[in-house]
Amino acid sequence: MSIKIKFPDNSVSDFQKGVTPLEIAEGISHGLAKDVITAKVNEELVDLNHKIEEDSSIELIKFDNDIGKEVYWHSTAHLMAQAVKELYPDVKVAIGPAIESGFYYDFDKNIPFTDDDLVKIEDKMKELAKQDIEYKRQEIPRKEAIKLFFKMKDNYKVELLNEIPDGETISLYTQGNFTDLCRGPHIIHSGKVKAIKLLKTSGAYWRGDEKNKMLQRIYGISFPSNKELNKFLHDLEEAKKRDHRKIGKELDLYSVSDEVGAGLILWHPNGAMIRSIIERYWLDRHFEAGYQVVYSPHIGKGELWETSGHLEFYKESMYNPIIVDEQEYYLKPMNCPFHIAIYQSRKRSYRELPIKYAEMGTVYRYEHSGALHGLMRVRGFTQDDAHIICTPEQLIEEIDKVLVFSMDILKAFGFKDFLIYLSTMPEKAVGKKEDWDRGIEALRKALDNHNIEYEIDEGAGAFYGPKIDIYIKDALNRSWQCSTIQFDFNLPEQFGMEYIGTDNKPHRPFMVHRALLGSLERFFGTLIEYHAGNFPFWLCPIQVEVLPISEHFEEYAGKVNKKLKENGIRSEIDYKNEKIGYKIREAEMRKIPYMFIVGQKEMESQKVSVRRHLKGDLGSFSLDEIIGKMKIEIESKS
C-alpha cells in the first residue's frame, strides 16, 4: 500500500506505507542521507527511523539548520553521559541539553572532574562514536519508567518522572549499555558524530536552585567534520581575546566587588567616560526626535505592581518588598508603570498624541548567582526605556519612525550587520485579535517600507503584544540582542489609560515599549566585544596620547595637549621617564586611537608625528590639520 509524501517545495511523491525519513532521503541522494540529522513529519520532529503510516508532509533537516544542530548536540550529550558511566560507573547522571553552541551534561560526582578526566572522556566518546551505536527509542508507561530508573539508582530521573502526570507515556533512548529519559529525537547512530571537543567543567546546582546539591557540569561541542570543529575552536580563541571581562580589566573600565554585591557594576573613570558620552549622544538624538525625557523613582508601592501584573507574572525576578509606613514597596524591575503614571497625571487630548517618554532608568532584577556574567547578566542595570503613546491612526507612522531611529543610532556605534525578528501572537495572549493584527501589520509595514530583511518568529510575541527584536552580528558571527520594539495591549487596559478624541469621548491609546540600547551594562559589554576594545574614535575615553621623546619637550607637549583640549579632544601626556618605544607600546596596549610624538624636529616645525593605533605611522601634521581630520571623524561617527 502506498502513501503520499509532500515536500517543502509542495511536490508530492508516492512511497510504501511504513517508509522512514532516512529511506526517503536515500531515495533522493546518498549525500542527503549522509547529511540528514532528523525530520519533521506533519510538523512533528521525529527520528530518522520513524515509520510513516499515512499521507504526510516531510522536511528533512540537516546540521546547517538550528533544529538539526540542537538534535545533533543533544545526541552528543547522551554520548558523553554514556562515556562517563563507562569510565566512572558510580557517577549519577542528571540532565544534558543542547545549548546555543554545543551541549552540557550535569553529573553527581563528589570529586570534581579534572582536565585529565576530560581527555579520558573525550577519547572514550570518540571510541564509542566509531562503533556506530544505534540510538533506540522506547515508549513505556510512567510507572515502569520510575521502576527502571529506581533500579538503576538514578534518583534524578526518578524526581523528574514523579512530576509527570500519571498515565502519560514516557520515551527512553538507549545506546549501547546506556539508557536515558528523553523526548528525542536523536541522531540515528553515534557514527554521525565526527568531531568532538570537551571544553570546560563547572559547578551547577541541580535544577538551578541554590538549595539543591552542587553537581559537576561538563560542556562540549561536536560537528559533522573536523573542519567545522577547527573553525569553532579558532573563533572560540578569538572570543576569549574579545571577552569584555578581560578587556574591561585591562582598560580599567569597570569592576564587580564582593563587598558591594554580586551583579552590581562599579563604573571606573574610563568606563564612566564612555557611558557619559553614550548618554549625551542618546539624549541629544532623543530630543531631536521629539521625545520627552522623564525620571522615575527606584521603588514603587505594591499596588502599582499588582495593577501592572508584575507581581503575578514576574515576581520571581523581583526582590522582596521593603515596608514603608506599613505598606509594601518594591525595587522597580521596569519603568513602564511610572511612565503611565506621568501620562495619567492629567487628562490628555488627541491633539497631544503621540507622547514619547524616554528615560535612562535603573532597574533591579533578581538573577541566580550562577547566571551572573560580567556586564551581560547583572542584578542592577540602567535601561534606556521609551514609551510611545499614540492613537490607532498614528501607529504605522510612529512604528516606522522608531524603527529608522533605532537602526540609525545602532549604526553610529559601528554596528553594521543585523538580524531582525518579527514575533507574532502566542497561544495565550491579551487584547483583541483585530488589535494584534493591526500591530503586526504596522511592524511588518515598517520593515517592508525600508526593505529590511527579517524573519517571522511565529507565536513568539509576549502575551501582551507583538514585537520586533534587533540583533547585531559581530566579526565572529555571534548575535547580540539590542533593540526591542514591543506593543503592549495589556498595560493601557490595566491602568485604564485614555485620551479624549475628536468626538469628545474617551478612547484607549496604543502603547509601544522601545528599548533601543537595552541595558547600558549589556550594551557596553556588547560594544567591548564587538570592537575588541578598539572603540570608535568618538567614544574613546582618551582619544590622543601625547608622547614627548624626553623631558626637554614636555613644555611643547603641554602646548599640544592644551590645544587638543580647547578643541574638545580628550587627551593626556605621558610624562614617564621611559624610552619612546616603551611609551608607544603602552599606548597601543591601552588601545588609544592616536599617539602624537613630539621631539626636536616636531618642536622646531610646530608639528606632531602622528601614529594610529593598529595602523602605525601616518606622518607629520600641523596641529590644525590633524585636529580638523579628527573633528570630521568624530562628527561622522566613522
SULQUI-V324960 format. One record per residue. N is the residue number from 0. RES is the residue in one small letter. BURIAL is 1 if it has 24 or more other C-alpha atoms within 12 Angstrom, else 0. Layout:
BEGIN
N:RES:BURIAL / N:RES:BURIAL
END
This chain:
BEGIN
0:m:0 / 1:s:0 / 2:i:0 / 3:k:1 / 4:i:1 / 5:k:1 / 6:f:1 / 7:p:0 / 8:d:0 / 9:n:0 / 10:s:0 / 11:v:0 / 12:s:0 / 13:d:0 / 14:f:1 / 15:q:0 / 16:k:0 / 17:g:0 / 18:v:1 / 19:t:1 / 20:p:1 / 21:l:1 / 22:e:1 / 23:i:1 / 24:a:1 / 25:e:0 / 26:g:0 / 27:i:0 / 28:s:0 / 29:h:0 / 30:g:0 / 31:l:0 / 32:a:1 / 33:k:1 / 34:d:1 / 35:v:1 / 36:i:1 / 37:t:1 / 38:a:1 / 39:k:1 / 40:v:1 / 41:n:0 / 42:e:0 / 43:e:0 / 44:l:1 / 45:v:1 / 46:d:1 / 47:l:1 / 48:n:1 / 49:h:1 / 50:k:0 / 51:i:1 / 52:e:0 / 53:e:0 / 54:d:1 / 55:s:1 / 56:s:1 / 57:i:1 / 58:e:1 / 59:l:1 / 60:i:1 / 61:k:1 / 62:f:1 / 63:d:0 / 64:n:0 / 65:d:0 / 66:i:1 / 67:g:1 / 68:k:1 / 69:e:1 / 70:v:1 / 71:y:1 / 72:w:1 / 73:h:1 / 74:s:1 / 75:t:1 / 76:a:1 / 77:h:1 / 78:l:1 / 79:m:1 / 80:a:1 / 81:q:1 / 82:a:1 / 83:v:1 / 84:k:1 / 85:e:0 / 86:l:0 / 87:y:0 / 88:p:0 / 89:d:0 / 90:v:1 / 91:k:1 / 92:v:1 / 93:a:1 / 94:i:1 / 95:g:1 / 96:p:1 / 97:a:1 / 98:i:1 / 99:e:0 / 100:s:1 / 101:g:1 / 102:f:1 / 103:y:1 / 104:y:1 / 105:d:1 / 106:f:1 / 107:d:1 / 108:k:1 / 109:n:0 / 110:i:0 / 111:p:0 / 112:f:1 / 113:t:0 / 114:d:0 / 115:d:0 / 116:d:0 / 117:l:1 / 118:v:1 / 119:k:0 / 120:i:1 / 121:e:1 / 122:d:0 / 123:k:1 / 124:m:1 / 125:k:1 / 126:e:1 / 127:l:1 / 128:a:1 / 129:k:0 / 130:q:0 / 131:d:0 / 132:i:1 / 133:e:1 / 134:y:1 / 135:k:1 / 136:r:1 / 137:q:1 / 138:e:0 / 139:i:0 / 140:p:0 / 141:r:1 / 142:k:0 / 143:e:0 / 144:a:1 / 145:i:1 / 146:k:0 / 147:l:0 / 148:f:1 / 149:f:0 / 150:k:0 / 151:m:0 / 152:k:0 / 153:d:1 / 154:n:1 / 155:y:1 / 156:k:1 / 157:v:1 / 158:e:0 / 159:l:1 / 160:l:1 / 161:n:0 / 162:e:0 / 163:i:0 / 164:p:0 / 165:d:0 / 166:g:0 / 167:e:0 / 168:t:0 / 169:i:1 / 170:s:1 / 171:l:1 / 172:y:1 / 173:t:1 / 174:q:1 / 175:g:1 / 176:n:0 / 177:f:1 / 178:t:1 / 179:d:1 / 180:l:1 / 181:c:1 / 182:r:0 / 183:g:1 / 184:p:1 / 185:h:1 / 186:i:1 / 187:i:1 / 188:h:1 / 189:s:1 / 190:g:1 / 191:k:1 / 192:v:1 / 193:k:1 / 194:a:1 / 195:i:1 / 196:k:1 / 197:l:1 / 198:l:1 / 199:k:1 / 200:t:1 / 201:s:0 / 202:g:1 / 203:a:1 / 204:y:1 / 205:w:1 / 206:r:0 / 207:g:0 / 208:d:0 / 209:e:0 / 210:k:0 / 211:n:0 / 212:k:0 / 213:m:1 / 214:l:1 / 215:q:1 / 216:r:1 / 217:i:1 / 218:y:1 / 219:g:1 / 220:i:1 / 221:s:1 / 222:f:1 / 223:p:1 / 224:s:0 / 225:n:0 / 226:k:0 / 227:e:0 / 228:l:1 / 229:n:0 / 230:k:0 / 231:f:1 / 232:l:1 / 233:h:0 / 234:d:0 / 235:l:0 / 236:e:0 / 237:e:0 / 238:a:1 / 239:k:0 / 240:k:0 / 241:r:1 / 242:d:1 / 243:h:1 / 244:r:1 / 245:k:0 / 246:i:1 / 247:g:1 / 248:k:0 / 249:e:1 / 250:l:1 / 251:d:1 / 252:l:1 / 253:y:1 / 254:s:1 / 255:v:1 / 256:s:0 / 257:d:0 / 258:e:0 / 259:v:0 / 260:g:0 / 261:a:1 / 262:g:1 / 263:l:1 / 264:i:1 / 265:l:1 / 266:w:1 / 267:h:0 / 268:p:0 / 269:n:1 / 270:g:1 / 271:a:1 / 272:m:1 / 273:i:1 / 274:r:1 / 275:s:0 / 276:i:1 / 277:i:1 / 278:e:1 / 279:r:0 / 280:y:0 / 281:w:1 / 282:l:1 / 283:d:0 / 284:r:1 / 285:h:1 / 286:f:0 / 287:e:0 / 288:a:1 / 289:g:0 / 290:y:1 / 291:q:1 / 292:v:1 / 293:v:1 / 294:y:0 / 295:s:1 / 296:p:1 / 297:h:1 / 298:i:1 / 299:g:1 / 300:k:1 / 301:g:1 / 302:e:0 / 303:l:1 / 304:w:1 / 305:e:0 / 306:t:1 / 307:s:1 / 308:g:1 / 309:h:1 / 310:l:1 / 311:e:0 / 312:f:0 / 313:y:0 / 314:k:0 / 315:e:0 / 316:s:1 / 317:m:1 / 318:y:1 / 319:n:0 / 320:p:0 / 321:i:0 / 322:i:0 / 323:v:0 / 324:d:0 / 325:e:0 / 326:q:0 / 327:e:0 / 328:y:1 / 329:y:1 / 330:l:1 / 331:k:1 / 332:p:1 / 333:m:1 / 334:n:1 / 335:c:1 / 336:p:1 / 337:f:1 / 338:h:1 / 339:i:1 / 340:a:1 / 341:i:1 / 342:y:1 / 343:q:0 / 344:s:0 / 345:r:0 / 346:k:0 / 347:r:1 / 348:s:1 / 349:y:1 / 350:r:0 / 351:e:0 / 352:l:1 / 353:p:1 / 354:i:1 / 355:k:1 / 356:y:1 / 357:a:1 / 358:e:1 / 359:m:1 / 360:g:1 / 361:t:1 / 362:v:1 / 363:y:1 / 364:r:1 / 365:y:1 / 366:e:1 / 367:h:1 / 368:s:0 / 369:g:0 / 370:a:0 / 371:l:0 / 372:h:1 / 373:g:1 / 374:l:1 / 375:m:1 / 376:r:1 / 377:v:1 / 378:r:1 / 379:g:1 / 380:f:1 / 381:t:1 / 382:q:1 / 383:d:1 / 384:d:1 / 385:a:1 / 386:h:1 / 387:i:1 / 388:i:1 / 389:c:1 / 390:t:1 / 391:p:1 / 392:e:0 / 393:q:1 / 394:l:1 / 395:i:1 / 396:e:1 / 397:e:1 / 398:i:1 / 399:d:1 / 400:k:1 / 401:v:1 / 402:l:1 / 403:v:1 / 404:f:1 / 405:s:1 / 406:m:1 / 407:d:0 / 408:i:1 / 409:l:1 / 410:k:0 / 411:a:1 / 412:f:1 / 413:g:1 / 414:f:1 / 415:k:0 / 416:d:0 / 417:f:1 / 418:l:1 / 419:i:1 / 420:y:1 / 421:l:1 / 422:s:1 / 423:t:1 / 424:m:1 / 425:p:0 / 426:e:0 / 427:k:0 / 428:a:0 / 429:v:1 / 430:g:1 / 431:k:0 / 432:k:0 / 433:e:0 / 434:d:1 / 435:w:1 / 436:d:0 / 437:r:1 / 438:g:1 / 439:i:1 / 440:e:1 / 441:a:1 / 442:l:1 / 443:r:1 / 444:k:1 / 445:a:1 / 446:l:1 / 447:d:0 / 448:n:0 / 449:h:0 / 450:n:0 / 451:i:1 / 452:e:0 / 453:y:0 / 454:e:0 / 455:i:0 / 456:d:0 / 457:e:0 / 458:g:0 / 459:a:1 / 460:g:1 / 461:a:1 / 462:f:1 / 463:y:1 / 464:g:1 / 465:p:1 / 466:k:1 / 467:i:1 / 468:d:1 / 469:i:1 / 470:y:1 / 471:i:1 / 472:k:1 / 473:d:1 / 474:a:0 / 475:l:1 / 476:n:0 / 477:r:1 / 478:s:1 / 479:w:1 / 480:q:1 / 481:c:1 / 482:s:1 / 483:t:1 / 484:i:1 / 485:q:1 / 486:f:1 / 487:d:1 / 488:f:1 / 489:n:1 / 490:l:1 / 491:p:1 / 492:e:0 / 493:q:0 / 494:f:1 / 495:g:0 / 496:m:1 / 497:e:1 / 498:y:1 / 499:i:0 / 500:g:0 / 501:t:0 / 502:d:0 / 503:n:0 / 504:k:0 / 505:p:0 / 506:h:0 / 507:r:1 / 508:p:1 / 509:f:1 / 510:m:1 / 511:v:1 / 512:h:1 / 513:r:1 / 514:a:1 / 515:l:1 / 516:l:1 / 517:g:1 / 518:s:1 / 519:l:1 / 520:e:1 / 521:r:1 / 522:f:1 / 523:f:1 / 524:g:1 / 525:t:1 / 526:l:1 / 527:i:1 / 528:e:1 / 529:y:1 / 530:h:1 / 531:a:1 / 532:g:1 / 533:n:1 / 534:f:1 / 535:p:1 / 536:f:1 / 537:w:1 / 538:l:1 / 539:c:1 / 540:p:1 / 541:i:1 / 542:q:1 / 543:v:1 / 544:e:1 / 545:v:1 / 546:l:1 / 547:p:1 / 548:i:1 / 549:s:1 / 550:e:0 / 551:h:0 / 552:f:1 / 553:e:1 / 554:e:0 / 555:y:1 / 556:a:1 / 557:g:1 / 558:k:1 / 559:v:1 / 560:n:1 / 561:k:0 / 562:k:0 / 563:l:1 / 564:k:0 / 565:e:0 / 566:n:0 / 567:g:0 / 568:i:1 / 569:r:1 / 570:s:1 / 571:e:1 / 572:i:1 / 573:d:1 / 574:y:0 / 575:k:0 / 576:n:0 / 577:e:0 / 578:k:0 / 579:i:1 / 580:g:0 / 581:y:0 / 582:k:1 / 583:i:1 / 584:r:0 / 585:e:0 / 586:a:1 / 587:e:1 / 588:m:0 / 589:r:1 / 590:k:1 / 591:i:1 / 592:p:1 / 593:y:1 / 594:m:1 / 595:f:1 / 596:i:1 / 597:v:1 / 598:g:1 / 599:q:0 / 600:k:0 / 601:e:1 / 602:m:1 / 603:e:0 / 604:s:0 / 605:q:0 / 606:k:1 / 607:v:1 / 608:s:1 / 609:v:1 / 610:r:1 / 611:r:1 / 612:h:1 / 613:l:0 / 614:k:0 / 615:g:0 / 616:d:0 / 617:l:0 / 618:g:0 / 619:s:1 / 620:f:1 / 621:s:0 / 622:l:1 / 623:d:0 / 624:e:0 / 625:i:1 / 626:i:1 / 627:g:0 / 628:k:0 / 629:m:1 / 630:k:0 / 631:i:0 / 632:e:0 / 633:i:1 / 634:e:0 / 635:s:0 / 636:k:0 / 637:s:0
END
